[in-house]
């Protein structure tokens, strides 16, 4: 019996020695893991705190988001005219006529002496620099024209089409450019003397001539370049018709069209071209309006824009930021003659 009890006690002691060390090891393992977790938290703590210190304040975040969201954003009031407001800030679109005269001391700067193009006179011809460069471009482009189909009058006075050929290219001649207030005064007086003191609208009064801006030029062909006086029949030459058709590509308009004499106050001059810039020249040519009508139209558009709350500087900044982007198009509620909705281009 005693042997049995001893055997049982030994067995219990053996089993205890096997079980309790395992429990102790588990406790040790848990303790090590907790210490490791605490150590990791201590190591991560400074990094998280540092990150929190670097984060912007709530007000700074809002300001940053507002800056990002408004960069390049479209102005709240749309500029819906067919020409960018930037182009309309150009100093080259000033209207000059009897109702909008220049002062005696107004002189364009810089003026450039024209020496690289053909001239119809031995006298010095000057132009405002930007117009001078455009004239050279147009004259050089004409030299590339080898043939051109135009409308002429036959012997019976009927208009017919004919194709002219130019072995050396179409050659244009610069007749006149900048004229000072004093020179225009002399020109006007001399014309009245030759015309029985009658002002028939062919020569502007001093101050009312665009020649004083240095932005316009009288351009002829070889035949008319040798004449003492220019006549409206020049319109039947291939040179006159080519210039009328292509001048806008170089920033020019035919300033005194044949059907706009009442608006311009000047008789039709198929030789007189005015520099206004390519964008505006293209618009005027496409609409067929006079420079006077165009000036009135864009000024009314600008006034309407400001009345609607438009901000000129905000619009200019927007156009500058999106200078390489195409204009945005909007479908209007207004229907055109074909029944389709009209589309407005917004710059």
C-alpha atoms as a printed R data frame, in Angstrom:
    type eleno elety resid chain resno       x       y        z
1   ATOM     1    CA   UNK     A     1   0.000   0.000    0.000
2   ATOM     2    CA   UNK     A     2   2.810   2.327    0.973
3   ATOM     3    CA   UNK     A     3   4.541   1.477   -2.304
4   ATOM     4    CA   UNK     A     4   1.432   2.397   -4.209
5   ATOM     5    CA   UNK     A     5   1.087   5.767   -2.480
6   ATOM     6    CA   UNK     A     6   4.719   6.610   -3.102
7   ATOM     7    CA   UNK     A     7   4.370   5.689   -6.717
8   ATOM     8    CA   UNK     A     8   1.399   7.990   -7.092
9   ATOM     9    CA   UNK     A     9   3.148  10.901   -5.381
10  ATOM    10    CA   UNK     A    10   6.193  10.465   -7.610
11  ATOM    11    CA   UNK     A    11   3.954  10.455  -10.663
12  ATOM    12    CA   UNK     A    12   2.257  13.708   -9.570
13  ATOM    13    CA   UNK     A    13   5.599  15.387   -8.970
14  ATOM    14    CA   UNK     A    14   6.808  14.303  -12.379
15  ATOM    15    CA   UNK     A    15   3.750  15.665  -14.121
16  ATOM    16    CA   UNK     A    16   4.082  18.983  -12.276
17  ATOM    17    CA   UNK     A    17   7.665  19.337  -13.385
18  ATOM    18    CA   UNK     A    18   6.559  18.854  -16.946
19  ATOM    19    CA   UNK     A    19   3.560  21.277  -16.884
20  ATOM    20    CA   UNK     A    20   4.636  24.249  -14.776
21  ATOM    21    CA   UNK     A    21   7.794  25.160  -16.770
22  ATOM    22    CA   UNK     A    22   5.606  25.444  -19.922
23  ATOM    23    CA   UNK     A    23   3.283  27.818  -18.134
24  ATOM    24    CA   UNK     A    24   6.244  29.852  -16.966
25  ATOM    25    CA   UNK     A    25   7.676  30.063  -20.451
26  ATOM    26    CA   UNK     A    26   4.293  31.263  -21.801
27  ATOM    27    CA   UNK     A    27   4.182  33.979  -19.191
28  ATOM    28    CA   UNK     A    28   7.716  34.983  -20.026
29  ATOM    29    CA   UNK     A    29   6.858  35.111  -23.733
30  ATOM    30    CA   UNK     A    30   3.797  37.302  -23.118
31  ATOM    31    CA   UNK     A    31   5.843  39.595  -20.929
32  ATOM    32    CA   UNK     A    32   8.513  39.935  -23.625
33  ATOM    33    CA   UNK     A    33   5.867  40.683  -26.294
34  ATOM    34    CA   UNK     A    34   4.293  43.369  -24.092
35  ATOM    35    CA   UNK     A    35   7.684  44.924  -23.446
36  ATOM    36    CA   UNK     A    36   8.441  44.798  -27.191
37  ATOM    37    CA   UNK     A    37   5.063  46.441  -27.965
38  ATOM    38    CA   UNK     A    38   5.716  49.183  -25.439
39  ATOM    39    CA   UNK     A    39   9.189  49.711  -26.874
40  ATOM    40    CA   UNK     A    40   7.745  49.940  -30.424
41  ATOM    41    CA   UNK     A    41   5.193  52.487  -29.259
42  ATOM    42    CA   UNK     A    42   7.937  54.495  -27.598
43  ATOM    43    CA   UNK     A    43   9.947  54.414  -30.826
44  ATOM    44    CA   UNK     A    44   6.926  55.397  -32.964
45  ATOM    45    CA   UNK     A    45   5.736  58.072  -30.574
46  ATOM    46    CA   UNK     A    46   8.212  60.872  -31.474
47  ATOM    47    CA   UNK     A    47   7.666  60.260  -35.217
48  ATOM    48    CA   UNK     A    48   3.897  60.600  -34.915
49  ATOM    49    CA   UNK     A    49   4.265  63.706  -32.781
50  ATOM    50    CA   UNK     A    50   6.692  65.192  -35.257
51  ATOM    51    CA   UNK     A    51   4.259  64.498  -38.085
52  ATOM    52    CA   UNK     A    52   1.478  66.172  -36.164
53  ATOM    53    CA   UNK     A    53   3.612  69.256  -35.583
54  ATOM    54    CA   UNK     A    54   4.402  69.520  -39.335
55  ATOM    55    CA   UNK     A    55   0.716  69.364  -40.371
56  ATOM    56    CA   UNK     A    56  -0.782  72.796  -41.231
57  ATOM    57    CA   UNK     A    57  -3.317  74.425  -39.022
58  ATOM    58    CA   UNK     A    58  -6.978  74.252  -39.990
59  ATOM    59    CA   UNK     A    59  -6.970  77.811  -41.330
60  ATOM    60    CA   UNK     A    60  -3.829  77.147  -43.343
61  ATOM    61    CA   UNK     A    61  -5.388  74.028  -44.877
62  ATOM    62    CA   UNK     A    62  -8.495  75.962  -45.934
63  ATOM    63    CA   UNK     A    63  -6.362  78.705  -47.435
64  ATOM    64    CA   UNK     A    64  -4.276  76.172  -49.354
65  ATOM    65    CA   UNK     A    65  -7.365  74.387  -50.688
66  ATOM    66    CA   UNK     A    66  -8.871  77.687  -51.770
67  ATOM    67    CA   UNK     A    67  -5.677  78.636  -53.612
68  ATOM    68    CA   UNK     A    68  -5.584  75.317  -55.449
69  ATOM    69    CA   UNK     A    69  -9.272  75.361  -56.326
70  ATOM    70    CA   UNK     A    70  -9.214  78.870  -57.785
71  ATOM    71    CA   UNK     A    71  -6.023  78.566  -59.818
72  ATOM    72    CA   UNK     A    72  -7.039  78.783  -63.484
73  ATOM    73    CA   UNK     A    73 -10.716  78.799  -62.556
74  ATOM    74    CA   UNK     A    74 -13.173  80.465  -64.897
75  ATOM    75    CA   UNK     A    75 -14.292  83.933  -63.734
76  ATOM    76    CA   UNK     A    76 -17.803  84.017  -62.208
77  ATOM    77    CA   UNK     A    77 -19.015  86.423  -64.915
78  ATOM    78    CA   UNK     A    78 -18.328  85.177  -68.419
79  ATOM    79    CA   UNK     A    79 -16.765  87.322  -71.135
80  ATOM    80    CA   UNK     A    80 -18.901  86.094  -74.031
81  ATOM    81    CA   UNK     A    81 -17.728  88.371  -76.862
82  ATOM    82    CA   UNK     A    82 -16.131  86.862  -79.958
83  ATOM    83    CA   UNK     A    83 -12.720  88.389  -79.255
84  ATOM    84    CA   UNK     A    84 -10.571  87.970  -76.175
85  ATOM    85    CA   UNK     A    85 -10.468  90.893  -73.774
86  ATOM    86    CA   UNK     A    86  -6.680  90.752  -73.994
87  ATOM    87    CA   UNK     A    87  -6.783  91.572  -77.713
88  ATOM    88    CA   UNK     A    88  -9.088  94.502  -77.022
89  ATOM    89    CA   UNK     A    89  -6.469  96.042  -74.723
90  ATOM    90    CA   UNK     A    90  -4.199  96.509  -77.725
91  ATOM    91    CA   UNK     A    91  -2.942 100.038  -78.401
92  ATOM    92    CA   UNK     A    92  -3.250  99.287  -82.120
93  ATOM    93    CA   UNK     A    93  -7.047  99.412  -82.259
94  ATOM    94    CA   UNK     A    94  -7.561 103.089  -81.460
95  ATOM    95    CA   UNK     A    95 -10.274 104.575  -83.664
96  ATOM    96    CA   UNK     A    96  -9.144 107.694  -85.495
97  ATOM    97    CA   UNK     A    97 -11.569 109.760  -87.561
98  ATOM    98    CA   UNK     A    98 -13.225 113.170  -87.607
99  ATOM    99    CA   UNK     A    99 -15.098 112.334  -84.390
100 ATOM   100    CA   UNK     A   100 -12.020 110.849  -82.710
101 ATOM   101    CA   UNK     A   101  -9.094 113.054  -83.771
102 ATOM   102    CA   UNK     A   102  -5.492 112.877  -82.636
103 ATOM   103    CA   UNK     A   103  -3.642 115.727  -80.978
104 ATOM   104    CA   UNK     A   104  -1.086 117.720  -82.900
105 ATOM   105    CA   UNK     A   105   1.750 116.321  -80.813
106 ATOM   106    CA   UNK     A   106   0.748 112.648  -81.084
107 ATOM   107    CA   UNK     A   107   3.657 110.769  -82.638
108 ATOM   108    CA   UNK     A   108   3.936 106.953  -82.744
109 ATOM   109    CA   UNK     A   109   6.991 105.353  -81.175
110 ATOM   110    CA   UNK     A   110   8.987 103.579  -82.385
111 ATOM   111    CA   UNK     A   111   8.866 104.558  -86.047
112 ATOM   112    CA   UNK     A   112  10.756 102.398  -88.555
113 ATOM   113    CA   UNK     A   113  12.125 103.550  -91.896
114 ATOM   114    CA   UNK     A   114  10.887 101.249  -94.658
115 ATOM   115    CA   UNK     A   115  13.878 100.147  -96.712
116 ATOM   116    CA   UNK     A   116  13.268  96.432  -97.322
117 ATOM   117    CA   UNK     A   117  10.134  96.649  -99.491
118 ATOM   118    CA   UNK     A   118   9.354  98.135 -102.892
119 ATOM   119    CA   UNK     A   119   8.216 101.762 -102.728
120 ATOM   120    CA   UNK     A   120   6.206 103.888 -105.138
121 ATOM   121    CA   UNK     A   121   8.091 107.041 -104.171
122 ATOM   122    CA   UNK     A   122  11.614 108.211 -103.524
123 ATOM   123    CA   UNK     A   123  10.468 109.967 -100.354
124 ATOM   124    CA   UNK     A   124  11.160 108.399  -96.958
125 ATOM   125    CA   UNK     A   125   8.334 106.222  -95.643
126 ATOM   126    CA   UNK     A   126   8.077 105.387  -91.957
127 ATOM   127    CA   UNK     A   127   5.689 103.056  -90.140
128 ATOM   128    CA   UNK     A   128   5.094 102.112  -86.549
129 ATOM   129    CA   UNK     A   129   7.342  99.126  -85.836
130 ATOM   130    CA   UNK     A   130   4.669  96.432  -85.514
131 ATOM   131    CA   UNK     A   131   2.959  97.600  -88.720
132 ATOM   132    CA   UNK     A   132   6.321  97.723  -90.507
133 ATOM   133    CA   UNK     A   133   6.997  94.084  -89.650
134 ATOM   134    CA   UNK     A   134   3.517  93.058  -90.803
135 ATOM   135    CA   UNK     A   135   3.962  94.932  -94.090
136 ATOM   136    CA   UNK     A   136   7.195  93.066  -94.772
137 ATOM   137    CA   UNK     A   137   5.458  89.760  -94.091
138 ATOM   138    CA   UNK     A   138   2.590  90.579  -96.435
139 ATOM   139    CA   UNK     A   139   4.873  91.821  -99.221
140 ATOM   140    CA   UNK     A   140   7.019  88.674  -98.929
141 ATOM   141    CA   UNK     A   141   3.936  86.450  -99.010
142 ATOM   142    CA   UNK     A   142   2.772  88.208 -102.184
143 ATOM   143    CA   UNK     A   143   6.062  87.365 -103.850
144 ATOM   144    CA   UNK     A   144   5.173  83.678 -103.495
145 ATOM   145    CA   UNK     A   145   1.998  84.149 -105.569
146 ATOM   146    CA   UNK     A   146   2.633  82.927 -109.115
147 ATOM   147    CA   UNK     A   147  -0.944  83.142 -110.370
148 ATOM   148    CA   UNK     A   148  -4.177  84.575 -109.075
149 ATOM   149    CA   UNK     A   149  -7.746  84.543 -110.366
150 ATOM   150    CA   UNK     A   150  -9.451  87.908 -109.991
151 ATOM   151    CA   UNK     A   151 -12.371  89.953 -111.296
152 ATOM   152    CA   UNK     A   152 -11.775  92.590 -113.958
153 ATOM   153    CA   UNK     A   153 -13.779  94.797 -116.298
154 ATOM   154    CA   UNK     A   154 -13.789  93.872 -119.959
155 ATOM   155    CA   UNK     A   155 -14.076  96.405 -122.760
156 ATOM   156    CA   UNK     A   156 -17.852  96.464 -122.488
157 ATOM   157    CA   UNK     A   157 -17.673  97.251 -118.767
158 ATOM   158    CA   UNK     A   158 -18.786  93.807 -117.668
159 ATOM   159    CA   UNK     A   159 -17.089  92.076 -114.764
160 ATOM   160    CA   UNK     A   160 -15.340  88.865 -115.793
161 ATOM   161    CA   UNK     A   161 -12.891  86.501 -114.151
162 ATOM   162    CA   UNK     A   162  -9.339  86.224 -115.343
163 ATOM   163    CA   UNK     A   163  -6.205  84.517 -114.071
164 ATOM   164    CA   UNK     A   164  -3.075  86.635 -113.812
165 ATOM   165    CA   UNK     A   165   0.381  85.051 -113.787
166 ATOM   166    CA   UNK     A   166   3.454  86.447 -112.042
167 ATOM   167    CA   UNK     A   167   6.764  84.953 -113.102
168 ATOM   168    CA   UNK     A   168   8.609  86.821 -110.345
169 ATOM   169    CA   UNK     A   169   5.741  86.705 -107.871
170 ATOM   170    CA   UNK     A   170   3.157  89.382 -107.117
171 ATOM   171    CA   UNK     A   171   5.005  92.641 -106.418
172 ATOM   172    CA   UNK     A   172   3.456  95.262 -104.146
173 ATOM   173    CA   UNK     A   173   4.541  98.892 -103.784
174 ATOM   174    CA   UNK     A   174   4.331 100.977 -100.624
175 ATOM   175    CA   UNK     A   175   2.999 104.437 -101.493
176 ATOM   176    CA   UNK     A   176   2.763 106.089  -98.083
177 ATOM   177    CA   UNK     A   177   2.823 105.410  -94.353
178 ATOM   178    CA   UNK     A   178   3.192 107.721  -91.367
179 ATOM   179    CA   UNK     A   179   2.251 111.370  -91.837
180 ATOM   180    CA   UNK     A   180   2.613 113.936  -89.093
181 ATOM   181    CA   UNK     A   181  -0.147 116.353  -88.143
182 ATOM   182    CA   UNK     A   182   1.656 119.117  -90.043
183 ATOM   183    CA   UNK     A   183   2.177 117.000  -93.150
184 ATOM   184    CA   UNK     A   184  -1.491 115.979  -93.152
185 ATOM   185    CA   UNK     A   185  -2.462 119.639  -92.864
186 ATOM   186    CA   UNK     A   186  -0.411 120.422  -95.970
187 ATOM   187    CA   UNK     A   187  -1.795 117.390  -97.817
188 ATOM   188    CA   UNK     A   188  -5.354 118.406  -97.000
189 ATOM   189    CA   UNK     A   189  -4.808 122.025  -98.116
190 ATOM   190    CA   UNK     A   190  -3.146 120.956 -101.362
191 ATOM   191    CA   UNK     A   191  -5.987 118.570 -102.145
192 ATOM   192    CA   UNK     A   192  -8.602 121.283 -101.609
193 ATOM   193    CA   UNK     A   193  -6.649 123.571 -103.923
194 ATOM   194    CA   UNK     A   194  -6.669 120.931 -106.669
195 ATOM   195    CA   UNK     A   195 -10.335 120.051 -106.093
196 ATOM   196    CA   UNK     A   196 -11.907 123.535 -106.303
197 ATOM   197    CA   UNK     A   197 -11.876 123.787 -102.513
198 ATOM   198    CA   UNK     A   198 -14.330 120.879 -102.236
199 ATOM   199    CA   UNK     A   199 -13.884 118.319  -99.459
200 ATOM   200    CA   UNK     A   200 -15.271 115.173 -101.090
201 ATOM   201    CA   UNK     A   201 -14.127 112.769  -98.404
202 ATOM   202    CA   UNK     A   202 -10.971 111.463 -100.035
203 ATOM   203    CA   UNK     A   203  -8.478 113.272  -97.797
204 ATOM   204    CA   UNK     A   204  -8.903 113.495  -94.031
205 ATOM   205    CA   UNK     A   205  -8.494 116.710  -92.122
206 ATOM   206    CA   UNK     A   206  -5.386 117.079  -89.954
207 ATOM   207    CA   UNK     A   207  -5.782 115.074  -86.753
208 ATOM   208    CA   UNK     A   208  -8.451 112.878  -88.334
209 ATOM   209    CA   UNK     A   209  -6.047 110.881  -90.490
210 ATOM   210    CA   UNK     A   210  -4.991 107.360  -89.540
211 ATOM   211    CA   UNK     A   211  -1.661 108.036  -91.209
212 ATOM   212    CA   UNK     A   212  -0.694 109.947  -88.082
213 ATOM   213    CA   UNK     A   213  -0.823 106.661  -86.109
214 ATOM   214    CA   UNK     A   214   1.838 105.072  -88.312
215 ATOM   215    CA   UNK     A   215  -0.377 101.984  -88.450
216 ATOM   216    CA   UNK     A   216  -1.777 102.348  -91.957
217 ATOM   217    CA   UNK     A   217  -0.317 102.241  -95.428
218 ATOM   218    CA   UNK     A   218  -1.332 102.939  -98.999
219 ATOM   219    CA   UNK     A   219  -0.263  99.985 -101.169
220 ATOM   220    CA   UNK     A   220  -0.326  99.787 -104.978
221 ATOM   221    CA   UNK     A   221   0.903  97.672 -107.885
222 ATOM   222    CA   UNK     A   222   3.501  98.660 -110.465
223 ATOM   223    CA   UNK     A   223   0.940 100.232 -112.812
224 ATOM   224    CA   UNK     A   224  -0.716 102.487 -110.237
225 ATOM   225    CA   UNK     A   225   2.580 103.212 -108.501
226 ATOM   226    CA   UNK     A   226   3.602 105.303 -111.499
227 ATOM   227    CA   UNK     A   227   0.439 107.421 -111.506
228 ATOM   228    CA   UNK     A   228   0.059 110.847 -109.988
229 ATOM   229    CA   UNK     A   229  -3.325 110.051 -108.464
230 ATOM   230    CA   UNK     A   230  -4.917 106.880 -107.126
231 ATOM   231    CA   UNK     A   231  -8.377 105.954 -108.370
232 ATOM   232    CA   UNK     A   232 -11.007 103.453 -107.258
233 ATOM   233    CA   UNK     A   233 -10.461 101.388 -110.411
234 ATOM   234    CA   UNK     A   234  -7.487  99.938 -108.556
235 ATOM   235    CA   UNK     A   235 -10.006  97.497 -107.053
236 ATOM   236    CA   UNK     A   236 -10.047  95.608 -110.376
237 ATOM   237    CA   UNK     A   237  -6.377  94.673 -110.133
238 ATOM   238    CA   UNK     A   238  -5.238  91.250 -108.882
239 ATOM   239    CA   UNK     A   239  -3.018  92.950 -106.289
240 ATOM   240    CA   UNK     A   240  -5.915  94.882 -104.739
241 ATOM   241    CA   UNK     A   241  -8.124  91.798 -104.589
242 ATOM   242    CA   UNK     A   242  -5.374  89.573 -103.214
243 ATOM   243    CA   UNK     A   243  -4.662  92.086 -100.438
244 ATOM   244    CA   UNK     A   244  -8.332  92.428  -99.554
245 ATOM   245    CA   UNK     A   245  -8.656  88.642  -99.364
246 ATOM   246    CA   UNK     A   246  -5.459  87.939  -97.418
247 ATOM   247    CA   UNK     A   247  -4.620  91.072  -95.429
248 ATOM   248    CA   UNK     A   248  -6.181  89.768  -92.192
249 ATOM   249    CA   UNK     A   249  -3.582  86.982  -92.040
250 ATOM   250    CA   UNK     A   250  -1.018  89.717  -91.406
251 ATOM   251    CA   UNK     A   251  -3.161  91.814  -89.059
252 ATOM   252    CA   UNK     A   252  -4.543  94.334  -91.582
253 ATOM   253    CA   UNK     A   253  -8.035  95.379  -92.598
254 ATOM   254    CA   UNK     A   254  -9.242  97.219  -95.667
255 ATOM   255    CA   UNK     A   255 -10.010 100.350  -93.700
256 ATOM   256    CA   UNK     A   256 -12.468 102.117  -96.031
257 ATOM   257    CA   UNK     A   257 -14.657  99.482  -97.737
258 ATOM   258    CA   UNK     A   258 -16.796 100.271 -100.732
259 ATOM   259    CA   UNK     A   259 -20.131  99.692  -98.987
260 ATOM   260    CA   UNK     A   260 -19.282 101.429  -95.682
261 ATOM   261    CA   UNK     A   261 -18.739 105.026  -96.772
262 ATOM   262    CA   UNK     A   262 -21.589 106.359  -94.637
263 ATOM   263    CA   UNK     A   263 -20.110 104.743  -91.546
264 ATOM   264    CA   UNK     A   264 -16.465 105.656  -92.150
265 ATOM   265    CA   UNK     A   265 -17.059 109.126  -93.605
266 ATOM   266    CA   UNK     A   266 -14.337 108.379  -96.178
267 ATOM   267    CA   UNK     A   267 -14.734 107.398  -99.814
268 ATOM   268    CA   UNK     A   268 -13.832 103.847 -100.846
269 ATOM   269    CA   UNK     A   269 -10.049 103.382 -100.909
270 ATOM   270    CA   UNK     A   270  -9.004  99.928 -102.179
271 ATOM   271    CA   UNK     A   271  -5.359 100.766 -101.453
272 ATOM   272    CA   UNK     A   272  -5.632 101.826  -97.801
273 ATOM   273    CA   UNK     A   273  -4.879  99.140  -95.189
274 ATOM   274    CA   UNK     A   274  -4.839  99.551  -91.409
275 ATOM   275    CA   UNK     A   275  -3.008  97.347  -88.914
276 ATOM   276    CA   UNK     A   276  -5.150  96.155  -85.960
277 ATOM   277    CA   UNK     A   277  -3.645  92.746  -85.128
278 ATOM   278    CA   UNK     A   278  -4.475  89.303  -86.483
279 ATOM   279    CA   UNK     A   279  -7.267  88.329  -84.088
280 ATOM   280    CA   UNK     A   280  -9.245  91.506  -84.571
281 ATOM   281    CA   UNK     A   281  -8.524  91.708  -88.304
282 ATOM   282    CA   UNK     A   282  -9.880  88.185  -88.731
283 ATOM   283    CA   UNK     A   283 -13.036  89.056  -86.800
284 ATOM   284    CA   UNK     A   284 -13.697  92.232  -88.802
285 ATOM   285    CA   UNK     A   285 -13.104  90.442  -92.086
286 ATOM   286    CA   UNK     A   286 -15.411  87.560  -91.159
287 ATOM   287    CA   UNK     A   287 -18.234  89.876  -90.056
288 ATOM   288    CA   UNK     A   288 -17.806  92.378  -92.895
289 ATOM   289    CA   UNK     A   289 -18.299  95.339  -90.571
290 ATOM   290    CA   UNK     A   290 -16.565  98.688  -90.675
291 ATOM   291    CA   UNK     A   291 -13.946  99.606  -88.093
292 ATOM   292    CA   UNK     A   292 -16.370 102.177  -86.690
293 ATOM   293    CA   UNK     A   293 -19.108  99.562  -86.240
294 ATOM   294    CA   UNK     A   294 -16.650  97.119  -84.693
295 ATOM   295    CA   UNK     A   295 -15.430  99.723  -82.200
296 ATOM   296    CA   UNK     A   296 -18.980 100.516  -81.140
297 ATOM   297    CA   UNK     A   297 -19.813  96.818  -80.808
298 ATOM   298    CA   UNK     A   298 -16.884  95.804  -78.603
299 ATOM   299    CA   UNK     A   299 -17.230  98.871  -76.389
300 ATOM   300    CA   UNK     A   300 -20.894  98.002  -75.808
301 ATOM   301    CA   UNK     A   301 -19.885  94.415  -75.015
302 ATOM   302    CA   UNK     A   302 -17.364  95.663  -72.466
303 ATOM   303    CA   UNK     A   303 -19.913  97.973  -70.838
304 ATOM   304    CA   UNK     A   304 -22.408  95.105  -70.604
305 ATOM   305    CA   UNK     A   305 -19.744  92.866  -69.088
306 ATOM   306    CA   UNK     A   306 -19.022  95.376  -66.325
307 ATOM   307    CA   UNK     A   307 -22.738  95.982  -65.709
308 ATOM   308    CA   UNK     A   308 -23.165  92.246  -65.108
309 ATOM   309    CA   UNK     A   309 -20.440  92.401  -62.480
310 ATOM   310    CA   UNK     A   310 -17.550  91.356  -64.653
311 ATOM   311    CA   UNK     A   311 -14.051  92.212  -63.476
312 ATOM   312    CA   UNK     A   312 -11.676  93.235  -66.268
313 ATOM   313    CA   UNK     A   313  -8.492  92.334  -64.387
314 ATOM   314    CA   UNK     A   314  -9.847  88.961  -63.293
315 ATOM   315    CA   UNK     A   315 -10.761  88.172  -66.907
316 ATOM   316    CA   UNK     A   316  -7.346  89.295  -68.171
317 ATOM   317    CA   UNK     A   317  -5.623  87.101  -65.561
318 ATOM   318    CA   UNK     A   318  -7.798  84.158  -66.568
319 ATOM   319    CA   UNK     A   319  -6.989  84.627  -70.257
320 ATOM   320    CA   UNK     A   320  -3.293  84.871  -69.417
321 ATOM   321    CA   UNK     A   321  -3.404  81.620  -67.423
322 ATOM   322    CA   UNK     A   322  -5.194  79.774  -70.225
323 ATOM   323    CA   UNK     A   323  -3.420  81.410  -73.148
324 ATOM   324    CA   UNK     A   324  -2.696  78.097  -74.908
325 ATOM   325    CA   UNK     A   325  -6.117  76.599  -74.250
326 ATOM   326    CA   UNK     A   326  -8.952  76.862  -76.811
327 ATOM   327    CA   UNK     A   327 -11.960  79.035  -75.943
328 ATOM   328    CA   UNK     A   328 -14.781  77.347  -74.053
329 ATOM   329    CA   UNK     A   329 -18.035  76.870  -75.938
330 ATOM   330    CA   UNK     A   330 -21.487  77.167  -74.410
331 ATOM   331    CA   UNK     A   331 -24.820  76.224  -75.963
332 ATOM   332    CA   UNK     A   332 -27.217  79.144  -75.718
333 ATOM   333    CA   UNK     A   333 -30.986  79.033  -75.415
334 ATOM   334    CA   UNK     A   334 -31.202  81.248  -78.493
335 ATOM   335    CA   UNK     A   335 -31.907  79.422  -81.757
336 ATOM   336    CA   UNK     A   336 -30.325  80.342  -85.061
337 ATOM   337    CA   UNK     A   337 -31.999  80.667  -88.452
338 ATOM   338    CA   UNK     A   338 -31.431  76.947  -89.052
339 ATOM   339    CA   UNK     A   339 -33.321  76.054  -85.880
340 ATOM   340    CA   UNK     A   340 -30.227  74.859  -84.036
341 ATOM   341    CA   UNK     A   341 -29.038  76.320  -80.753
342 ATOM   342    CA   UNK     A   342 -26.458  79.049  -81.039
343 ATOM   343    CA   UNK     A   343 -23.001  78.480  -79.548
344 ATOM   344    CA   UNK     A   344 -21.032  81.154  -77.721
345 ATOM   345    CA   UNK     A   345 -17.231  81.050  -77.536
346 ATOM   346    CA   UNK     A   346 -15.998  82.301  -74.177
347 ATOM   347    CA   UNK     A   347 -12.398  83.410  -73.670
